[in-house]
């Protein structure tokens, strides 16, 4: 009996032990299954976030001096659309030299190899490119409603907005305020007053004008200012008549009075010096005046942050009505109408006037505010230039054919080198304008 009880007791103990082992084994399986379920859940969560979409934009701009700033801003855009739209953008930025840009972009556009976004001159290029169908209508984009009314008009054709203004400029020639103040000089309003300023500067050991004519667009600025002043001040129908082959550069030959004064009283070896070197020399006080736009302020201040820059209207003659400041929207950004990445291209165009980020960009580039979202103050030189506008002493940038503008610069280079005379300048420019009219008529 005792043996039987012992056997039964052993059997019970074994049963209990087996049950305990069974429970331990079941617990291990549950525990080991839990990470597996979590992993599956994690994988599902990961797969629920889609892979970023991808887009590639080709962007071409005409101000290589701002390459670093634009690359940084484009990187901000890439980060923004990745965060907001889960899109990875590759942006290929091209910055040809200003001298070559016009020919390059025209070739690319005409050969169906256009970049998705590109800069153009609002006055000189936009009408032609709109007519050719190269640029997209931006009227319905948020950027359009942000533009100041006066600025919006400069990029509007037939009530449609076609570009984002970068450089809304009020410009004339630059002068070194410290030098002028030291000698007690006032900004001249007439050609005779300018001659007096030049003489005073030379008598005190200063070179009056910085000359940097290696790139043809720089000497062309002299014709831009002098023609603008002369035409708007005394012969306002000249441009219209030139487009009808009824005018001549003989009517504006007196622009050479101040051009001669500049060339004869400037720094040496102008054809060996580019615009950037000219800006550096002006910044370092090697000349008191520089026929260059306010867009060069960034380069000048980069060399000498302490320089005090002034802006004056360039006198053409002794008629103050012809001494005016140039008011224009120049470099602007357009979207190619045939881009295959229209949505992303439009997003980038709108980001150029981003409510949060664009003020810092425009301020860093030393541009004027162009939109209601811009909250920064104008620089002192811009305010000085704007004072001419307030006095009614400004003119809208003359719209001339690109071929005419380019030829003016080339001929002034040749004129400086004494290889072209005034009469030859007039003859060639009259022919160039007529050729441009003929080419435009044939293209219709």
C-alpha positions as CSV (number, residue, x, y, z in Angstrom):
1,X,0.0,0.0,0.0
2,X,2.8,2.3,0.9
3,X,4.5,1.4,-2.3
4,X,1.3,2.2,-4.2
5,X,1.0,5.6,-2.5
6,X,4.6,6.4,-3.3
7,X,4.1,5.6,-6.9
8,X,1.0,7.7,-7.1
9,X,2.8,10.6,-5.4
10,X,5.7,10.4,-7.9
11,X,3.2,10.4,-10.8
12,X,1.4,13.5,-9.5
13,X,4.7,15.3,-9.0
14,X,5.8,14.5,-12.5
15,X,2.4,15.7,-13.9
16,X,2.8,19.0,-12.0
17,X,6.4,19.4,-13.3
18,X,5.3,18.7,-16.9
19,X,2.4,21.2,-16.6
20,X,4.9,23.8,-15.3
21,X,7.3,23.2,-18.1
22,X,4.4,23.4,-20.5
23,X,3.4,26.8,-19.2
24,X,7.0,28.1,-19.4
25,X,7.3,27.0,-23.0
26,X,4.0,28.7,-23.9
27,X,5.2,31.9,-22.3
28,X,8.4,31.9,-24.3
29,X,6.5,31.4,-27.5
30,X,4.3,34.4,-26.8
31,X,7.2,36.5,-25.7
32,X,9.1,35.6,-28.8
33,X,6.0,36.2,-31.0
34,X,5.6,39.8,-29.6
35,X,8.8,41.2,-31.2
36,X,7.8,39.6,-34.4
37,X,4.4,41.3,-34.4
38,X,6.1,44.7,-33.5
39,X,8.5,44.2,-36.4
40,X,5.6,43.6,-38.7
41,X,3.9,46.7,-37.4
42,X,7.0,48.8,-37.8
43,X,7.5,47.5,-41.4
44,X,3.9,48.5,-42.1
45,X,4.4,52.0,-40.7
46,X,7.6,52.4,-42.7
47,X,5.9,51.3,-45.9
48,X,3.0,53.7,-45.3
49,X,5.4,56.6,-45.9
50,X,5.9,56.7,-49.6
51,X,9.2,57.1,-51.3
52,X,9.9,60.7,-52.2
53,X,9.0,61.8,-55.7
54,X,11.9,63.2,-57.7
55,X,12.2,66.1,-60.0
56,X,15.1,67.7,-61.9
57,X,15.2,71.4,-62.7
58,X,17.7,73.1,-65.0
59,X,18.0,76.8,-64.0
60,X,20.1,79.4,-65.9
61,X,20.9,82.8,-64.5
62,X,22.8,85.8,-65.7
63,X,24.6,87.0,-62.6
64,X,27.6,84.8,-61.8
65,X,28.6,87.2,-59.0
66,X,25.6,85.8,-57.0
67,X,26.3,82.1,-57.6
68,X,27.0,81.4,-53.9
69,X,23.9,83.2,-52.7
70,X,21.6,81.5,-55.3
71,X,23.0,78.1,-54.6
72,X,22.3,78.5,-50.9
73,X,18.7,79.7,-51.6
74,X,18.1,76.8,-54.0
75,X,19.2,74.4,-51.3
76,X,16.6,76.0,-48.9
77,X,14.0,75.4,-51.6
78,X,15.0,71.7,-51.9
79,X,14.7,71.3,-48.1
80,X,11.3,73.0,-48.1
81,X,9.7,70.8,-50.8
82,X,11.2,67.7,-49.3
83,X,9.6,68.5,-45.9
84,X,6.3,69.8,-47.3
85,X,5.8,67.7,-50.4
86,X,8.1,64.7,-49.9
87,X,9.9,65.6,-53.1
88,X,13.6,65.3,-53.8
89,X,14.7,68.0,-56.2
90,X,17.9,68.1,-58.2
91,X,18.7,71.6,-59.4
92,X,21.3,72.2,-62.0
93,X,22.3,75.8,-61.8
94,X,24.2,77.4,-64.8
95,X,25.7,80.9,-64.5
96,X,27.2,82.0,-67.9
97,X,29.0,85.3,-68.0
98,X,26.8,88.3,-68.5
99,X,28.5,88.9,-71.9
100,X,27.7,85.5,-73.2
101,X,24.3,84.9,-71.5
102,X,22.1,86.6,-74.1
103,X,23.4,84.5,-77.0
104,X,23.4,81.3,-75.0
105,X,19.8,81.6,-73.8
106,X,18.5,82.6,-77.2
107,X,20.3,79.6,-78.8
108,X,18.9,77.2,-76.1
109,X,15.4,78.5,-76.5
110,X,15.4,78.3,-80.3
111,X,16.8,74.8,-80.3
112,X,14.3,73.3,-77.8
113,X,17.0,72.9,-75.2
114,X,15.7,75.6,-72.9
115,X,16.2,75.5,-69.1
116,X,13.2,75.1,-66.9
117,X,13.7,78.5,-65.4
118,X,15.9,81.3,-66.7
119,X,16.6,85.0,-66.2
120,X,15.8,87.7,-68.7
121,X,15.7,91.5,-69.0
122,X,12.2,92.6,-68.2
123,X,12.3,95.5,-70.6
124,X,14.6,94.3,-73.4
125,X,13.7,90.6,-73.5
126,X,10.3,89.9,-72.1
127,X,8.1,91.3,-74.9
128,X,10.1,89.3,-77.5
129,X,10.0,86.0,-75.5
130,X,6.3,86.3,-74.7
131,X,5.6,86.8,-78.4
132,X,7.7,83.8,-79.2
133,X,5.8,81.7,-76.7
134,X,8.8,80.9,-74.6
135,X,7.6,82.0,-71.1
136,X,4.8,80.7,-69.0
137,X,1.9,82.9,-67.7
138,X,2.4,83.4,-63.9
139,X,-0.7,85.6,-63.4
140,X,-2.6,82.9,-61.4
141,X,0.4,82.2,-59.1
142,X,0.6,83.5,-55.6
143,X,3.7,85.5,-56.5
144,X,1.8,87.8,-58.8
145,X,-0.5,89.3,-56.1
146,X,2.5,90.0,-53.9
147,X,4.2,92.3,-56.3
148,X,4.1,96.1,-55.8
149,X,1.8,97.6,-58.4
150,X,4.5,99.7,-60.1
151,X,6.9,96.7,-60.2
152,X,4.1,94.4,-61.4
153,X,3.6,96.6,-64.5
154,X,7.2,96.1,-65.6
155,X,6.7,92.3,-65.9
156,X,3.2,92.5,-67.3
157,X,2.2,92.2,-71.0
158,X,-1.5,92.3,-72.0
159,X,-2.5,92.2,-68.4
160,X,-0.6,88.9,-67.7
161,X,2.4,88.5,-65.4
162,X,5.3,86.7,-67.0
163,X,8.3,87.0,-64.7
164,X,9.5,87.3,-61.1
165,X,11.4,90.6,-60.8
166,X,14.8,90.3,-59.2
167,X,16.5,93.7,-59.8
168,X,14.1,96.5,-59.6
169,X,16.6,99.3,-60.1
170,X,16.8,103.0,-59.7
171,X,20.3,103.8,-61.0
172,X,22.6,106.3,-62.5
173,X,26.4,106.6,-61.8
174,X,28.0,105.7,-58.5
175,X,30.2,108.2,-56.6
176,X,32.3,108.0,-53.5
177,X,30.6,110.1,-50.9
178,X,33.7,110.4,-48.7
179,X,35.7,111.9,-51.6
180,X,32.9,114.3,-52.6
181,X,32.3,115.4,-49.0
182,X,36.1,115.9,-48.4
183,X,36.3,118.3,-51.4
184,X,32.9,119.9,-50.7
185,X,31.5,118.7,-54.0
186,X,27.8,118.6,-54.9
187,X,26.3,116.1,-57.2
188,X,26.2,117.9,-60.6
189,X,22.9,118.5,-62.4
190,X,24.4,119.8,-65.7
191,X,27.3,119.0,-68.0
192,X,29.1,122.2,-67.1
193,X,28.8,121.3,-63.4
194,X,30.1,117.9,-64.1
195,X,33.1,119.4,-65.8
196,X,33.8,121.5,-62.7
197,X,33.6,118.4,-60.5
198,X,36.1,116.6,-62.8
199,X,38.5,119.5,-62.7
200,X,38.3,119.8,-58.9
201,X,38.9,116.1,-58.5
202,X,42.0,116.2,-60.7
203,X,43.3,119.3,-59.1
204,X,43.2,117.4,-55.8
205,X,44.9,114.3,-57.0
206,X,41.8,112.1,-57.6
207,X,41.0,110.2,-60.8
208,X,37.4,111.2,-61.7
209,X,36.1,108.0,-63.3
210,X,36.7,104.3,-63.0
211,X,36.8,102.7,-66.4
212,X,36.4,98.9,-66.9
213,X,35.4,98.2,-70.5
214,X,36.6,94.6,-71.0
215,X,33.0,93.5,-71.2
216,X,30.9,95.4,-73.7
217,X,27.9,95.7,-71.5
218,X,29.7,98.1,-69.1
219,X,30.5,100.9,-71.6
220,X,27.0,100.3,-73.0
221,X,25.7,101.7,-69.6
222,X,26.9,105.1,-70.8
223,X,24.6,104.9,-73.8
224,X,21.8,103.6,-71.7
225,X,22.0,106.6,-69.3
226,X,22.7,109.3,-71.9
227,X,20.1,108.1,-74.4
228,X,17.6,107.7,-71.7
229,X,18.1,111.3,-70.4
230,X,18.3,112.9,-73.8
231,X,15.3,111.1,-75.3
232,X,13.0,111.4,-72.3
233,X,14.0,115.0,-71.7
234,X,13.9,116.5,-75.2
235,X,13.0,114.1,-78.0
236,X,10.5,111.6,-76.6
237,X,9.4,110.3,-80.0
238,X,12.9,109.3,-81.0
239,X,12.6,105.6,-80.1
240,X,9.2,105.2,-81.8
241,X,10.7,106.8,-85.0
242,X,13.7,104.6,-84.9
243,X,11.5,101.5,-84.9
244,X,9.8,103.0,-88.1
245,X,13.2,103.7,-89.8
246,X,12.4,107.5,-89.5
247,X,15.1,108.5,-86.9
248,X,18.8,108.7,-86.6
249,X,21.6,108.7,-84.0
250,X,22.5,112.1,-85.5
251,X,19.7,113.5,-83.3
252,X,21.4,112.3,-80.1
253,X,25.1,112.8,-81.0
254,X,25.5,115.2,-78.0
255,X,25.6,112.1,-75.8
256,X,29.3,112.0,-76.7
257,X,29.9,115.2,-74.9
258,X,29.7,113.4,-71.5
259,X,31.0,110.1,-72.9
260,X,34.2,111.9,-74.0
261,X,34.5,113.6,-70.6
262,X,34.3,110.2,-68.9
263,X,36.7,108.4,-71.2
264,X,39.3,111.2,-71.1
265,X,39.3,111.5,-67.3
266,X,39.3,107.9,-66.2
267,X,41.5,105.1,-65.0
268,X,44.0,103.6,-67.6
269,X,43.8,100.4,-69.6
270,X,40.0,100.1,-69.5
271,X,39.9,97.3,-72.1
272,X,42.0,95.1,-69.9
273,X,39.7,95.4,-66.8
274,X,36.5,93.6,-66.2
275,X,33.5,94.8,-64.2
276,X,34.5,92.9,-61.0
277,X,38.0,94.4,-61.0
278,X,36.5,97.8,-61.7
279,X,34.2,97.4,-58.7
280,X,37.1,96.5,-56.6
281,X,39.2,99.5,-57.7
282,X,36.3,101.8,-57.1
283,X,35.8,100.3,-53.7
284,X,39.5,101.0,-52.9
285,X,39.2,104.6,-53.8
286,X,41.1,104.5,-57.1
287,X,38.4,106.7,-58.7
288,X,35.7,109.0,-57.4
289,X,32.9,108.0,-59.9
290,X,31.9,104.8,-61.7
291,X,29.3,104.5,-64.4
292,X,27.8,101.3,-63.1
293,X,24.5,100.3,-61.6
294,X,23.5,99.8,-58.0
295,X,23.6,96.0,-58.7
296,X,27.4,96.2,-58.3
297,X,27.0,97.4,-54.7
298,X,27.4,93.8,-53.4
299,X,30.8,93.5,-55.1
300,X,31.9,96.9,-54.0
301,X,31.0,96.4,-50.3
302,X,32.5,93.0,-50.4
303,X,35.9,94.6,-51.0
304,X,35.3,97.7,-48.8
305,X,32.4,97.4,-46.3
306,X,33.1,100.9,-45.1
307,X,32.7,102.8,-48.4
308,X,29.8,105.2,-48.6
309,X,28.2,104.9,-52.0
310,X,26.1,107.7,-53.6
311,X,24.0,107.6,-56.8
312,X,23.7,110.5,-59.2
313,X,21.9,111.2,-62.5
314,X,24.4,111.5,-65.3
315,X,24.1,114.9,-67.1
316,X,23.9,114.8,-70.9
317,X,23.9,118.6,-71.5
318,X,23.0,121.7,-69.6
319,X,19.3,121.0,-69.6
320,X,18.4,119.7,-66.2
321,X,15.3,118.1,-67.8
322,X,17.7,115.6,-69.5
323,X,19.5,114.8,-66.2
324,X,17.4,111.9,-65.0
325,X,17.8,108.6,-63.1
326,X,17.0,105.3,-64.8
327,X,14.0,103.5,-63.4
328,X,13.7,99.9,-64.5
329,X,13.1,96.3,-63.7
330,X,16.0,94.5,-65.2
331,X,17.0,90.9,-64.3
332,X,13.8,88.8,-63.8
333,X,13.1,85.1,-63.6
334,X,10.8,83.3,-66.1
335,X,9.5,79.8,-66.3
336,X,9.9,78.1,-69.7
337,X,6.5,77.4,-71.1
338,X,7.6,73.9,-72.4
339,X,9.1,72.6,-69.2
340,X,8.3,69.0,-68.3
341,X,8.5,69.9,-64.6
342,X,5.9,72.7,-64.6
343,X,4.6,72.1,-61.1
344,X,8.1,72.1,-59.5
345,X,9.2,75.0,-61.7
346,X,6.2,77.1,-60.5
347,X,6.9,76.1,-56.9
348,X,10.5,77.5,-57.3
349,X,9.2,80.7,-59.0
350,X,6.9,81.2,-56.1
351,X,9.6,80.5,-53.6
352,X,11.6,83.4,-55.0
353,X,9.0,85.6,-53.3
354,X,8.5,83.4,-50.2
355,X,6.9,85.2,-47.3
356,X,9.5,83.9,-44.8
357,X,12.7,83.6,-46.8
358,X,12.8,86.0,-49.7
359,X,13.5,89.2,-47.7
360,X,16.8,87.9,-46.6
361,X,17.8,86.9,-50.1
362,X,16.9,90.3,-51.7
363,X,18.6,92.1,-48.8
364,X,21.8,90.0,-49.2
365,X,21.9,90.6,-52.9
366,X,21.4,94.4,-52.3
367,X,18.2,94.4,-54.4
368,X,15.3,96.8,-53.8
369,X,12.1,95.5,-52.3
370,X,9.7,94.4,-55.1
371,X,6.9,92.7,-53.2
372,X,4.6,93.2,-50.2
373,X,6.3,90.3,-48.4
374,X,9.6,92.2,-48.4
375,X,10.2,93.8,-44.9
376,X,13.7,95.1,-45.2
377,X,14.9,98.7,-45.5
378,X,16.4,100.1,-48.7
379,X,20.0,100.9,-48.6
380,X,21.1,104.5,-48.5
381,X,22.2,104.7,-52.1
382,X,18.8,103.3,-53.2
383,X,17.0,106.0,-51.2
384,X,19.2,108.7,-52.8
385,X,18.4,107.4,-56.3
386,X,14.7,107.2,-55.3
387,X,14.7,110.9,-54.4
388,X,15.1,111.7,-58.1
389,X,12.0,109.7,-58.8
390,X,10.1,111.6,-56.2
391,X,11.2,114.9,-57.9
392,X,9.9,113.6,-61.3
393,X,13.4,113.2,-62.6
394,X,13.4,109.6,-63.8
395,X,12.6,107.8,-67.0
396,X,11.6,104.2,-67.8
397,X,14.3,102.1,-69.3
398,X,14.3,102.5,-73.1
399,X,13.3,99.4,-74.9
400,X,15.8,98.8,-77.8
401,X,16.5,95.7,-79.8
402,X,19.1,93.4,-78.3
403,X,21.2,93.7,-81.4
404,X,21.2,97.5,-81.0
405,X,22.2,97.4,-77.3
406,X,25.0,94.9,-78.0
407,X,26.4,96.9,-80.9
408,X,26.4,100.1,-78.9
409,X,28.7,98.5,-76.3
410,X,31.0,97.0,-78.9
411,X,31.3,100.3,-80.7
412,X,32.1,102.2,-77.5
413,X,34.9,99.8,-76.8
414,X,36.2,100.5,-80.3
415,X,35.6,104.3,-79.9
416,X,37.6,104.2,-76.6
417,X,40.5,102.4,-78.5
418,X,40.2,105.2,-81.2
419,X,39.3,102.7,-83.9
420,X,35.8,104.1,-84.5
421,X,34.8,107.7,-84.9
422,X,31.5,109.4,-83.9
423,X,30.4,109.5,-87.5
424,X,31.1,105.8,-87.9
425,X,29.2,105.1,-84.7
426,X,26.2,106.9,-86.0
427,X,26.3,105.2,-89.4
428,X,26.7,101.7,-87.9
429,X,24.0,102.2,-85.3
430,X,21.5,103.5,-87.8
431,X,22.1,100.5,-90.0
432,X,22.0,98.1,-87.0
433,X,18.6,99.5,-85.9
434,X,17.2,99.1,-89.4
435,X,18.5,95.6,-89.7
436,X,16.9,94.7,-86.4
437,X,13.6,96.2,-87.6
438,X,13.8,94.1,-90.8
439,X,14.6,90.9,-88.9
440,X,11.7,91.5,-86.6
441,X,9.3,92.1,-89.5
442,X,10.5,88.9,-91.2
443,X,10.0,86.9,-88.0
444,X,6.3,87.8,-87.9
